[in-house]
Amino acid sequence: MNVNYQQILDDKIRSIEIENENGKEPPTLLLHSCCAPCSSYVLEYLSKYFRITILYYNPNISEEVEYQKRVEEMKRLLVEQPAKYSVQFVEGAYHPADYENAIKGLEMLGERSQRCYACYKLRLEYAAQYAKQHDFDYFTTTLSISPHKNAIWLNEIGEQLSDTYDIAYLYADFKKKNGYKRSIELSAIYHLYRQDFCGCSYSKEERHQK
């Protein structure tokens, strides 16, 4: 059965708007970020309704120079992009070996395969654990904005982790409503570095082969 994750998000936002009108404080959201370009639209969209903390956790990025470049772009975006509620930043642990262990045996399967599923789960589980430990109301990820990422998998993993850690997952498919297109526009406005591969050495090699 097809699930309209955008409709679920729309309904959640409507309920938050009603609660805010009745004087309730906006909920807190831990937003796992894969990069500044993808985060730009998601922040523009959600920062009107949530108090957001960006969690930058991406051990899948194989090259430390590349990793640091993306971290700095994320930090710069938070300084330059306006938001109704100020956005906080947290950097997760950068241990590429954690990624390699998570995808062991799946290395050669290619993009959009079970290798990517394992990567999604690694990063989302870290986010769920952090959100639970620090009493966030919700957690979610920017990953679904990419046309190369499987939104069904991401939301299924998020739902599973929500049950496991007893922390609400914010369902979303951020590529809807021209989200990906808007992220490209915002990247141009803020002169963001847009990488041409996901981050792991396997996706980089596959991109070069294409």
C-alpha positions in Angstrom: 0.0 0.0 0.0 1.3 3.4 -0.9 1.7 5.8 2.0 1.5 9.6 1.4 4.2 10.7 3.8 3.7 14.3 2.8 0.0 14.2 3.8 1.0 12.8 7.2 3.5 15.6 7.6 0.9 18.2 6.5 -1.6 16.8 9.1 1.1 16.9 11.8 2.0 20.5 11.0 -1.7 21.5 11.1 -2.1 20.1 14.6 1.1 21.9 15.7 -0.3 25.2 14.4 -3.5 24.7 16.3 -1.5 23.9 19.5 0.6 27.1 19.0 -2.5 29.2 18.6 -3.6 27.9 21.9 -0.4 29.0 23.5 1.6 25.8 23.4 5.4 26.0 22.8 6.6 24.6 19.5 7.9 21.0 19.7 11.6 20.2 19.5 12.9 18.3 16.5 16.3 16.6 16.1 17.0 16.8 12.4 19.6 14.5 11.0 21.4 16.3 8.3 23.2 14.7 5.4 24.5 18.0 4.0 23.8 21.7 3.8 22.1 21.8 0.4 19.5 19.1 1.4 19.1 20.8 4.8 18.4 24.3 3.3 14.9 23.5 2.1 14.0 21.3 5.1 15.0 24.1 7.5 13.2 26.7 5.5 10.1 24.5 5.6 10.1 23.2 9.2 11.8 26.0 11.2 8.4 27.8 11.3 6.9 25.0 13.3 9.7 23.3 15.3 12.6 24.3 17.5 15.3 22.4 15.5 18.6 21.0 16.4 20.7 19.8 13.4 22.5 16.5 14.1 25.4 16.1 11.6 26.2 12.4 11.7 27.6 10.9 8.6 30.4 8.3 9.1 29.7 7.1 5.6 31.8 10.0 4.2 35.0 8.2 3.5 37.4 11.2 3.1 38.0 13.4 6.2 38.6 16.5 4.0 35.3 16.0 2.3 33.6 15.4 5.7 35.0 18.6 7.2 34.1 20.6 4.1 30.4 19.5 4.5 30.4 20.2 8.2 31.6 23.8 7.7 29.0 24.4 4.9 26.3 23.2 7.3 27.5 25.5 10.0 27.8 28.4 7.6 24.2 27.8 6.4 22.9 28.0 9.9 24.5 31.4 10.4 23.2 32.8 7.1 19.8 31.3 6.6 17.0 33.0 8.6 14.7 31.0 10.8 11.7 31.8 13.0 13.3 29.8 15.9 17.0 29.7 16.2 18.5 26.4 15.0 21.2 24.6 17.1 24.0 22.4 15.7 25.4 19.1 17.1 28.1 17.1 15.4 28.0 13.4 15.9 30.9 11.0 16.1 32.9 10.6 12.9 34.1 7.0 12.8 34.1 5.7 9.2 34.7 2.2 10.6 31.2 2.3 12.0 29.9 2.6 8.5 32.1 -0.1 7.1 31.0 -2.5 9.8 27.3 -1.6 9.1 27.6 -2.5 5.4 30.0 -5.4 5.7 29.2 -7.9 2.9 27.1 -5.4 1.0 29.9 -3.2 -0.4 29.5 -4.1 -4.1 25.7 -4.0 -4.3 25.5 -0.5 -5.8 23.5 2.6 -5.0 19.9 2.2 -3.9 20.6 -1.3 -2.7 20.6 -3.0 0.7 24.0 -1.2 1.2 22.1 2.1 1.3 19.4 0.6 3.6 22.1 -0.4 6.1 23.6 3.1 5.9 20.2 4.8 6.4 19.6 2.6 9.5 23.0 3.3 11.0 22.5 7.1 10.8 18.8 7.1 11.8 19.5 4.9 14.8 22.2 7.2 16.0 19.7 10.1 15.7 16.9 8.2 17.5 19.2 7.3 20.4 20.4 11.0 20.6 16.8 12.3 20.4 15.7 10.0 23.2 18.7 10.7 25.4 18.1 14.5 25.1 14.3 14.5 25.4 13.4 15.7 21.9 9.8 15.5 20.9 10.6 14.2 17.4 13.4 13.1 15.2 13.7 12.8 11.4 16.2 13.1 8.5 16.8 15.3 5.5 17.7 12.3 3.4 14.3 11.9 1.8 14.7 15.2 -0.2 17.1 13.5 -2.6 15.7 11.7 -5.7 18.4 9.1 -5.1 17.1 8.2 -1.6 14.3 5.7 -0.9 11.7 7.6 1.1 9.7 4.5 1.8 12.8 2.8 3.4 13.6 5.9 5.4 10.1 6.2 6.9 9.9 2.5 7.6 13.2 2.6 9.4 12.1 5.7 11.3 8.9 4.0 12.4 10.8 0.9 13.6 13.2 3.0 15.6 10.4 5.1 17.0 8.9 1.9 18.5 12.3 0.7 19.7 13.4 3.9 21.4 10.0 5.3 22.3 10.6 8.6 20.5 8.3 10.1 17.9 9.4 10.0 14.3 8.4 12.8 12.0 7.3 11.2 8.7 8.3 13.1 5.6 9.2 12.9 1.9 10.9 16.2 1.5 11.3 15.9 -2.3 7.5 16.6 -2.5 6.2 20.1 -3.0 9.3 20.7 -5.2 11.5 20.4 -2.2 14.5 19.1 -4.2 14.1 22.0 -6.7 13.9 24.5 -3.9 17.1 23.1 -2.3 18.9 23.8 -5.6 17.6 27.4 -5.6 18.7 27.9 -2.0 22.1 26.4 -2.7 22.5 29.0 -5.4 21.4 31.8 -3.0 23.8 30.8 -0.3 26.5 29.6 -2.6 26.6 26.2 -1.1 29.0 23.4 -2.0 27.0 20.7 -3.8 28.8 17.4 -3.7 28.3 15.0 -6.7 28.3 11.8 -4.7 26.6 10.6 -1.5 29.8 10.3 0.6 31.1 6.7 0.7 34.0 5.6 -1.5 31.7 3.2 -3.3 29.2 5.8 -4.4 32.1 8.0 -5.5 33.6 5.3 -7.7 30.1 4.4 -9.1 29.6 8.1 -10.0 33.0 8.3 -11.7 32.2 5.2 -13.7 28.9 6.8 -14.9 
